[in-house]
Structure formats: structure tokens, C-alpha cells
């Protein structure tokens, strides 16, 4: 069952191409047209990605997350989030690859099927790399005033973090 | 807002590195970060090209029309009737489909396409529209049927049942989605035009 994931991409590609051929679409020509649009939009978001990824690696290297985790600990104790989870909860909205490394670390130290391992898994799966999403999606179209986007997105993440702790302990 | 976020990240990391004495690490991070970001862009370049190409085929062979029909009640509920133009609507559907299937890398190109289409009907191009924000929130709740990567990582670390967290995961995502959508709708109603 856990191999299921490997089937998703090939099956999606095959279905699309087969349906395209059946509908008499000139699949390769159409693919090329779409692909060149994709390349253009990647280059259009490149400057904002360079700026943000550099800022994120600076944050990771500076130790700011440890400082922040210390401040957040008393608050998280009230809600009942295990202290070992806090760095993950803080890093996930900022960095996808960073949080994967951290999750791997949590699995190695506390196991995958313990409460901590399960809470970490659920947090990982139910939250998004919010700042990355905000930067890429708004950066690529040049929107500068995000209005309530940041607040609402972070609240959504926070709800997911609190819920994952409560639900794992409940079941 | 973007200016504040980026500026905040920069300033906080410099100050923290002074406090924690990790100035050398920070200086390395500046150099490596810029280099890494270019590597990252090159690595997503292929993904972007591949998936936008595939989406074009899906469009021409009316797969996206079919998906739009399935998701349209859900999308109309969230975004309001007629607030998305046809291309934006389709891109949003493709993005949701890719997310549900756990194809995060494919979801991003569709998401960018959706944002670009929404921007076309934006009257004040510096401000985020309600639809754009709602779209971000739907992405933030990150509802996936099969989080492939997460399950693989659990299995690699010796989980007896890598998939046993899925029901809790779905429930958490749904609760977060409902909550996020509710608060976004409230903010829309409040007519919050601040940054």
C-alpha cells in the first residue's frame, strides 16, 4: 500500500496523454506550448525566490528559531503541545526542506508510532509552507498588499497544529 | 506586507546571530542561500515546464472541464458565484486535484497559473483580491488524500503502519480548512483593507 505513491505520477501522465490522443489533440505540440509558458513564469518568479530563500537560510543559520522556541514553550505548554514538536511547528511555515530534515530527526529520536512521532507526522501533513506559498503566489503577479492573507493563513496553520495534538491524544 | 516580511526575516536573523554568536554561520548562509536558491529555481524549472505542458494537454482534451464540473459546487461555495473567470476556475481545479493526489510539485505551477488568471480581473493590481486570499487559505489547509512523501518517510524510519495517521490527518486538514475559510469570510465581510 505504501508503494501506492509511486503509481500516482505515471498514472496521471498516462491518462492525460491517452485522453489527449483519443481526442485527436496534437499532444507534443500542445505540451511544448504549455512548457514554454511554464519556463517563462519560473523566470518571472526567480528574483523573489532568490531573495526569500536567502532570507530563510539566514534565519535557519542565525539560531533565531531556537530563541523563538524558548519563548513559545510556556505558551505551547498551556495548549499541551509537546516541547519537542515546537521547532517543527515553527519551521514548517518557512521551509519545506528544513522541516523534512527536522521531521526525520524527530522520527529517529522518538520513533514514528509514539504520540510525538504521530503529532509530528500530522502537523507535517496538514500544514503548508505558508510563507513560501505566500511569496511565490503573490510575488509572481506583483501583488504587494496582502490584506488579511498572512493572518488568515497563519491562523489556519495554528488550528492544524493544535488540532493534531488534540486528535492524536484523543485517539 | 511582503516588504515587511522579508525585511523582518533579514533583520531578525542578523540580530539573532549576534545574540547566539553564530555570525560565521550566518555569513555562510548568505552566500550559500543565494547559490542554493538558483539550484532550486533550476530544479523547479523542469517541473514547471513539465506540468504546465501536461496541463495544456489536459485542457485541450477537456479533462480540466470535467474536473471543473466535479469541483464547481465546492469552489462556488468558497469563492462566491462568478468571481473567477473561466481559466482561473480551471487552474484552481487542477491545483486542488494535484494537491489531493499528493503531487505538491505539480500543484505549484497550477497555483501560479490560477493567481495569474485572477490578477487579470483584478481592478487594483497591487492589492490581493478576496479570491486570491481564499485560494491561499485552501492551499494552506493542505488537504491531501495520500501524502506520499510523509508516508515514505515514516516507513523509512521503521513505522509499523505508515498509513495509520491518515484518518487523523484528514480530519485535522478538514477542521483547519473549515476554520480558515470561516475566518477568511469574516475578514472579507469586515472589509479589512489594511495591509
Interface residues (C-beta under 8 A of the other chain):
Chain A: X1 X2 X4 X5 X8 X9 X12 X13 X15 X16 X17 X19 X20 X22 X23 X25 X27 X30 X31 X32 X33 X34 X35 X36 X37 X38 X39 X41 X42 X45 X46 X49 X50 X51 X52 X53 X54 X55 X56 X57 X58 X59 X60 X61 X62 X63 X64 X66 X67 X100 X103 X104 X107 X108 X111 X112 X113 X117 X118 X121 X122 X124 X125 X126 X127 X128 X130 X131 X133 X134 X135 X136 X137 X138 X139 X140 X141 X142 X143 X144 X145 X146 X147 X148 X149 X150 X151 X152 X153 X155 X156 X157 X159 X160 X163 X164 X167 X168 X171
Chain B: X1 X2 X3 X5 X6 X9 X10 X12 X13 X14 X16 X17 X19 X20 X22 X25 X26 X28 X29 X30 X32 X33 X34 X36 X37 X38 X40 X41 X44 X45 X48 X49 X50 X51 X52 X53 X54 X55 X56 X57 X58 X60 X61 X62 X63 X101 X102 X103 X106 X108 X109 X111 X112 X113 X115 X116 X118 X119 X122 X125 X126 X127 X128 X132 X133 X135 X136 X137 X139 X140 X141 X142 X144 X146 X147 X148 X149 X150 X151 X152 X153 X154 X155 X157 X158 X159 X160 X161 X162 X163 X164 X165 X167 X168 X169 X171 X172 X173 X175 X176 X177 X179 X180 X183 X184 X187 X188 X192 X193 X194 X195
